[in-house]
Amino acid sequence: MDLASVLPVLLLAPRKGHVTLDMCAAPGGKACLIAQRLFGPGAIAPAPARPVPAPVPAAPAAPAEAPVAERPVSSGREPVPGEEACDGVSASGSAAVAPPPMPRLPLGPGKLVCNEPDRQRLGRLQRVIEEYVPPHSRAHIETLNYAGHTYWGRNQGGTYDRVLVDAPCSSDRHVMQQAATTSRGVISASEWSLEGCKRIADEQLQLCLAAMRTLRVGGRLVYSTCSIAALQNDDVVERLLHRCNAGGAVGAAGSAAAGGDGAARVLPALEVLRVELVELVAAAAAAATAVAGRTGPEMGAAASAGPQAAGHRASEEAVVAECVKVMGLEATRHGAICLPDRGGWGPIYVAVIEKTGEGVAAGGTGGGGLVAGMAALLRPQPESESESEGSEEEKEEQEQDEE
């Protein structure tokens, strides 16, 4: 795990109270980073919802004189200043004052679900979490052992705020390094082949489709690999958008499908990284101010105006520029890639996909929306050979769904 491995967690941007899924979590390095962002002392709360404007009170009508029989009867005790009677008039006879708003309940810590389909790697994941995550945070972490594309293709739809799919890939750099040290630069077909890359890309697509199903509308999927092959990077994202957006145009990064009718859109990875780094820098500055005992509305107002605020913004942009430079990040068609020839880190590819709606109606070439894209995962499997035999028309329909 090197510096580039932090990138998917930064783009995931987990917030305090989020329910987060790490679908391929072993060996556990990124899961520990997510736990730190969710449960650590520096956890950032999600952006508050826009306040609902208070209704404008109507002009009070002239009070009619109440009959003597309807006047409140004194209880015989001394009135408490500010105490309100049942008819909305205080005991002193002045107009009643609205009670202060109820304080908001504290935000829950959220939950982290770490899944690893390989049972041997699951044991390593559990050991890493136990060793590096404090007990009070481990209470909110669950480890599972499911095949991601089948279990989440059928269960827990619309459950998670964030999903990380750090997908198994062909590990091109590791294959080349191993060949250079052990086989004098020769790579066998069993270690790497174009057909093997295509098969892995199909599995990655199924993982991403299942991840999209588990997300709530407005939730975020971060897809990452350590491959340098576009077949397993941008091409997988392109196919995912094609499925989710009814086979229509996938749109450029940061836009939805043509017509705004899709269920997913790509967010520009470098812009998401910039926003997240700015928030982290601001949170660190606020924490330092709190420790120094200089918190308060006066201090906040002073820091948000004048040349001091401009200095903060310049500092934030400098941090972002330095981070991009150190990691050697460069934008791709749907995401960003970090290559070791530029910064010495990686390789790692990342893409950020936001769920903008539940599936759309089937239609388009090879698409059919998110619902149709999950059809192959949800189809019951035959239990015997006799059940698997069907008409030619059924087989053709099945092949069209899986395309």
C-alpha positions in Angstrom: 0.0 0.0 0.0 1.5 3.3 -1.1 0.5 6.9 -1.2 -1.8 6.4 -4.2 -3.9 3.9 -2.2 -5.2 6.9 -0.2 -6.8 8.4 -3.4 -9.9 6.2 -3.6 -10.8 7.0 0.1 -10.3 10.7 -0.5 -12.7 10.5 -3.5 -15.2 8.4 -1.6 -15.4 11.3 0.9 -17.2 9.3 3.7 -18.9 11.5 6.3 -19.9 10.9 9.9 -23.2 9.0 9.9 -22.7 7.5 6.5 -23.4 3.8 5.8 -20.5 2.6 3.7 -19.6 -0.6 1.9 -16.2 -1.7 0.9 -17.1 -4.5 -1.5 -13.6 -6.0 -2.0 -12.0 -5.0 1.3 -9.0 -7.3 1.8 -6.2 -6.9 2.8 -7.8 -4.0 4.7 -5.7 -0.9 4.2 -8.4 1.2 2.6 -11.0 -0.1 5.1 -8.9 1.3 7.9 -8.7 4.6 6.2 -12.5 4.7 5.7 -13.0 3.8 9.4 -10.7 6.7 10.4 -12.8 9.1 8.2 -16.1 7.7 9.7 -15.4 7.2 13.3 -12.2 9.1 14.1 -12.0 12.4 16.0 -11.6 14.3 12.7 -14.7 12.8 11.1 -16.5 15.5 9.0 -20.3 15.8 9.3 -22.2 15.7 6.1 -23.4 19.0 4.6 -26.5 20.2 6.4 -29.8 20.2 4.5 -31.1 23.6 3.3 -33.2 25.1 6.1 -36.9 25.4 5.5 -37.9 29.1 5.7 -40.2 29.9 8.6 -43.7 30.9 7.7 -44.5 34.6 7.9 -46.9 35.2 10.8 -50.2 36.8 9.9 -51.1 40.2 11.4 -52.8 39.7 14.7 -56.5 40.5 14.7 -58.0 42.8 17.4 -58.6 40.6 20.4 -62.2 40.3 21.3 -63.1 40.7 25.0 -63.5 37.3 26.5 -66.6 36.5 28.6 -66.0 36.5 32.3 -66.8 32.8 32.6 -64.0 32.0 30.1 -61.3 33.9 31.8 -58.5 31.7 33.3 -58.8 31.2 37.0 -55.7 31.9 39.1 -54.1 28.8 40.7 -53.2 30.8 43.8 -49.4 30.6 43.4 -47.0 33.3 42.4 -46.4 33.6 38.7 -43.0 32.7 37.4 -41.4 35.3 35.1 -41.7 34.2 31.5 -44.2 31.4 32.4 -46.9 30.9 29.8 -50.5 30.1 30.6 -52.6 27.7 28.5 -54.2 30.4 26.4 -50.8 31.6 25.1 -50.5 34.6 27.4 -47.8 34.8 30.0 -48.6 35.1 33.7 -47.5 38.7 33.6 -50.1 39.5 30.9 -47.6 40.0 28.1 -47.7 38.2 24.8 -46.3 34.7 24.8 -42.8 34.1 23.5 -42.2 31.2 21.1 -40.2 28.4 22.8 -36.6 27.9 21.6 -36.2 25.2 18.9 -35.4 21.7 20.1 -31.7 20.9 19.8 -30.8 18.4 17.1 -30.0 14.9 18.2 -26.3 14.0 17.8 -25.4 12.4 14.5 -24.9 8.6 14.7 -21.5 7.2 14.0 -22.6 5.4 10.8 -21.5 1.9 9.8 -18.8 0.3 7.7 -19.4 -3.1 6.0 -16.2 -4.8 4.8 -16.8 -7.6 2.4 -14.2 -10.1 1.0 -15.4 -13.0 -1.1 -12.1 -15.0 -0.6 -12.2 -16.8 2.8 -8.4 -16.8 3.2 -8.1 -13.1 2.5 -11.1 -12.5 4.8 -9.0 -13.8 7.7 -6.2 -11.3 6.9 -8.8 -8.5 6.6 -10.2 -9.3 10.1 -6.7 -9.3 11.6 -5.8 -6.0 10.0 -9.0 -4.4 11.3 -8.5 -5.8 14.8 -4.9 -4.6 14.9 -5.3 -1.1 13.5 -8.9 0.0 14.3 -9.7 1.0 18.0 -12.3 -1.1 19.8 -14.9 1.7 20.0 -14.8 2.0 16.2 -14.7 -1.8 15.6 -18.2 -1.9 17.2 -19.5 -0.2 14.0 -17.7 -2.4 11.5 -19.1 -5.7 10.1 -17.0 -8.1 8.0 -18.8 -10.4 5.5 -17.8 -13.1 3.1 -20.1 -12.9 0.1 -19.6 -12.9 -3.7 -20.1 -9.2 -4.3 -21.8 -9.3 -7.7 -24.3 -12.0 -6.6 -25.2 -11.1 -3.0 -25.5 -7.4 -3.5 -27.2 -7.9 -6.8 -30.1 -9.4 -4.9 -29.9 -7.9 -1.4 -29.7 -4.5 0.4 -30.9 -2.3 -2.5 -30.8 1.4 -1.8 -29.0 0.9 1.6 -25.6 2.6 1.4 -24.4 6.2 1.1 -20.9 5.3 -0.2 -19.6 2.2 -1.9 -16.0 1.4 -2.7 -15.3 -1.2 -5.4 -11.5 -1.7 -5.4 -11.9 -4.4 -8.0 -9.7 -7.4 -8.6 -7.7 -6.7 -11.8 -4.9 -8.0 -14.0 -2.3 -6.2 -11.8 -0.2 -5.3 -14.9 2.7 -3.6 -13.2 3.1 -6.5 -10.7 3.1 -9.0 -13.5 5.8 -7.1 -15.4 7.9 -6.6 -12.3 7.7 -10.3 -11.5 8.6 -11.3 -15.0 11.6 -8.9 -15.0 13.0 -10.5 -11.9 12.2 -14.2 -12.3 11.7 -14.9 -16.1 14.0 -12.5 -17.8 11.2 -10.3 -19.1 9.0 -13.2 -20.4 5.3 -13.1 -19.5 3.4 -16.3 -20.0 -0.2 -16.5 -21.3 -1.3 -17.9 -17.9 -0.1 -14.7 -16.2 -1.5 -12.2 -18.7 -3.6 -12.3 -21.9 -6.1 -10.2 -23.7 -8.8 -12.8 -23.2 -8.0 -12.8 -19.5 -8.3 -9.0 -19.3 -11.7 -9.2 -21.0 -13.0 -11.8 -18.6 -11.8 -9.7 -15.6 -13.4 -6.6 -17.1 -16.8 -8.4 -17.3 -16.5 -9.4 -13.6 -15.6 -5.8 -12.7 -18.7 -4.6 -14.5 -20.9 -7.0 -12.6 -19.4 -5.7 -9.3 -20.1 -2.1 -10.3 -23.7 -2.9 -11.3 -24.3 -4.6 -8.0 -22.7 -1.6 -6.2 -25.1 0.8 -8.0 -28.1 -1.2 -6.9 -27.0 -0.9 -3.2 -26.6 2.8 -3.3 -29.2 5.3 -2.3 -30.1 8.0 -4.8 -27.5 10.7 -4.4 -25.0 8.1 -3.2 -21.5 7.7 -4.5 -19.6 4.8 -6.0 -15.8 5.0 -6.3 -14.4 2.4 -8.7 -10.6 1.7 -8.6 -8.1 -0.7 -10.0 -4.3 -1.1 -10.1 -4.4 -1.9 -13.8 -3.0 0.3 -16.6 -5.3 -1.2 -19.2 -8.1 1.0 -20.4 -10.2 -2.1 -20.9 -10.5 -2.5 -17.2 -10.6 1.2 -16.4 -12.5 3.8 -18.5 -14.1 1.1 -20.6 -15.7 -0.5 -17.6 -17.1 2.9 -16.5 -18.4 3.5 -20.0 -20.2 0.1 -20.1 -21.6 0.8 -16.6 -23.0 4.2 -17.7 -24.4 2.6 -20.9 -26.3 0.0 -18.7 -27.5 2.5 -16.1 -28.6 5.1 -18.6 -30.7 2.9 -20.8 -28.1 2.5 -23.5 -28.1 6.2 -24.4 -25.2 8.6 -24.5 -23.0 8.3 -21.4 -22.2 12.0 -21.4 -19.0 13.7 -20.4 -17.5 13.6 -16.9 -19.7 15.6 -14.6 -22.9 15.2 -16.7 -25.7 12.8 -16.9 -26.8 10.9 -19.9 -28.3 12.8 -22.8 -31.7 14.2 -21.9 -31.0 14.0 -18.2 -32.9 10.8 -17.9 -30.1 8.5 -16.6 -29.6 6.7 -13.3 -25.9 7.5 -13.0 -23.4 10.2 -13.9 -19.6 10.6 -13.6 -18.2 13.2 -11.4 -14.8 14.7 -12.4 -12.3 13.0 -10.2 -9.8 15.9 -10.0 -12.5 18.3 -9.0 -13.9 15.9 -6.4 -10.4 15.6 -5.0 -9.9 19.4 -4.9 -13.2 19.9 -3.0 -12.3 17.1 -0.5 -8.8 18.4 0.2 -10.2 21.9 0.7 -12.7 20.5 3.3 -10.0 18.5 5.0 -7.7 21.6 5.2 -10.6 23.7 6.6 -11.5 21.0 9.2 -7.9 20.8 10.3 -7.7 24.6 10.7 -10.9 24.6 12.7 -9.6 21.9 15.0 -6.4 23.8 15.6 -8.4 26.9 16.4 -10.6 25.0 18.8 -7.5 23.6 20.6 -6.0 27.1 20.9 -9.2 28.2 22.6 -10.0 30.8 20.0 -13.4 29.5 18.8 -16.5 31.6 18.5 -18.7 33.5 16.0 -16.4 36.6 16.2 -13.4 34.5 15.3 -15.3 32.8 12.5 -16.4 36.1 11.1 -13.0 37.5 11.2 -11.5 34.5 9.4 -14.0 34.7 6.6 -13.3 38.2 5.5 -10.5 40.3 4.2 -7.0 39.3 3.3 -6.9 36.6 5.9 -9.6 34.6 4.0 -7.8 35.1 0.8 -4.6 33.7 2.4 -6.6 30.6 3.5 -7.9 30.1 0.0 -4.4 30.4 -1.5 -3.1 27.9 1.1 -5.9 25.4 0.3 -5.2 25.7 -3.5 -1.5 25.2 -2.8 -2.2 22.0 -0.9 -4.4 20.7 -3.8 -1.8 21.5 -6.4 1.0 19.9 -4.4 -1.1 16.7 -3.8 -1.8 16.3 -7.5 1.8 16.9 -8.3 3.2 14.5 -5.7 0.8 11.7 -6.8 1.4 12.3 -10.5 -2.3 12.4 -11.2 -3.7 12.9 -14.7 -7.3 13.0 -15.9 -8.7 10.3 -18.2 -11.9 10.0 -20.1 -14.0 9.2 -17.1 -11.7 9.3 -14.1 -8.0 9.8 -13.2 -4.9 7.6 -13.2 -1.8 7.8 -11.1 1.2 6.3 -12.9 4.6 5.5 -11.3 6.6 7.2 -14.1 5.3 10.6 -13.0 5.2 10.6 -9.2 6.7 7.2 -8.2 3.3 6.0 -6.9 0.7 3.7 -8.2 -0.4 2.6 -10.7 -4.0 3.2 -9.6 -7.1 4.2 -11.6 -10.1 5.9 -10.0 -13.5 7.0 -11.2 -16.4 8.6 -9.2 -20.0 7.7 -10.2 -23.0 9.3 -8.6 -26.4 7.5 -8.5 -29.0 10.0 -9.8 -32.0 7.8 -9.9 -33.4 4.2 -9.6 -33.4 2.4 -12.9 -35.2 3.6 -16.0 -37.4 1.7 -18.5 -35.7 -0.9 -20.7 -34.6 0.5 -24.0 -31.7 1.4 -26.1 -29.0 -0.8 -27.7 -27.5 -3.1 -25.3 -28.7 -1.0 -22.3 -32.0 -1.3 -20.6 -31.3 0.9 -17.6 -30.1 -0.1 -14.2 -33.0 -2.5 -13.7 -32.4 -4.4 -16.9 -28.6 -4.3 -16.2 -29.3 -6.3 -13.1 -31.5 -8.8 -14.8 -28.8 -11.4 -15.3 -27.8 -11.2 -11.6 -31.4 -11.6 -10.4 -32.4 -14.5 -12.7 -32.9 -17.8 -10.8 -30.4 -20.5 -11.7 -31.7 -24.0 -12.7 -31.2 -26.7 -10.2 -31.0 -29.6 -12.6 -30.2 -30.3 -16.3 -33.8 -30.8 -17.2 -34.7 -27.4 -15.9 -31.8 -25.8 -17.8 -33.1 -27.0 -21.2 -35.4 -24.4 -22.7 -36.6 -23.2 -26.1 -34.3 -21.4 -28.5 -36.3 -18.2 -28.0 -35.6 -18.2 -24.2 -31.9 -18.7 -24.8 -31.8 -15.8 -27.3 -33.6 -13.5 -24.8 -31.2 -14.5 -22.1 -28.2 -13.7 -24.3 -29.6 -10.3 -25.2 -30.1 -9.4 -21.5 -26.5 -10.4 -20.7 -25.0 -8.3 -23.5 
